[in-house]
Amino acid sequence: MSTRPEKHSLTLRGHRTSVSLEPEFWQAFRAIAAEKDIPINALAAEIDEARGVDRGLASAIRVYVLNHYRDGAKIPQEF
């Protein structure tokens, strides 16, 4: 199952920030960025801009990854 979160640095709009995610989420996040043919920092910036003030960046990335794969599998949002 999941291991402990790993902290990695990202650059968002010229500023460095650290994000802690489980290795499985980092792997999926990198795969999505590669699929979209954009750098991981650019994808993180998109997610950061779209997230609400009540959600941290790590949580926003997890939800983005979940939704990406759920949408690909055509799983209804209520599940």
N, C-alpha and C positions, 0 to 999 in steps of 0.2 A: 504494500500500500504506500501511501505518501510518506516521504521522509520529512525532516525538518526544513523549514523555509530557508532559502539561500538569498543573501543580500547581493544585489548587483547595482551598479551605478548606471543611470541613464542621463542623457542630456535632453532637456525639454526647453525649446526656445532659448538656447544658449546658457541655460542654468543646469548644473549637475544636481541630481537627486538620487537617493537610494531607494530601492524597492525590494521588499522581501516576498518571495513567492516560493512555493514548493517546486522542486525540480521538474515535475510533470507539467506544471503551468508554464515554466520557462521554456520547456521544449515545445509545447503547443503554441505559445506566443511567438517564438522564433519561426515555427513552421508557417503560421498565418502570415507573418511579415514576408517570408520568402514566397509564399503563394501569391501575395499581392505585389511582389517585386518592389517592396519599399524597405528602407532600413528600419530596424526595430525601434530606434529613437523616434522616427517619424510616426510610426503606428502608436507608440506611447503618447506622443504629443496629441494625436487625434483623439485618443481615448481620454486624455487629460482635459482637453477642451470640452468634450461632451459630457463629462461626469458632473454630477451635482455636488454642491458644497457639503452635503451630508455623507458623502462616500469618499474614502481614501483612494489613492491611485492603485494600490495593490488590489483592493476589492474591485475596483472598476475594471482592472485587467482580467481578474478571474471571471467576472460576469461577462465580459466581452468574449473571452475564450469559450466559456460555456455556451453563450448564445450563438457564436460562430458555428460550433459543432452541432448544436441542437438544431439550428436552422438548416444545416447541411443534411441532417438526418430527418428533417421534416417532423420533428417532435413538437407537439403543441406547447405553447408558452406556459400553460398551467401545470405542466409536469415538472 
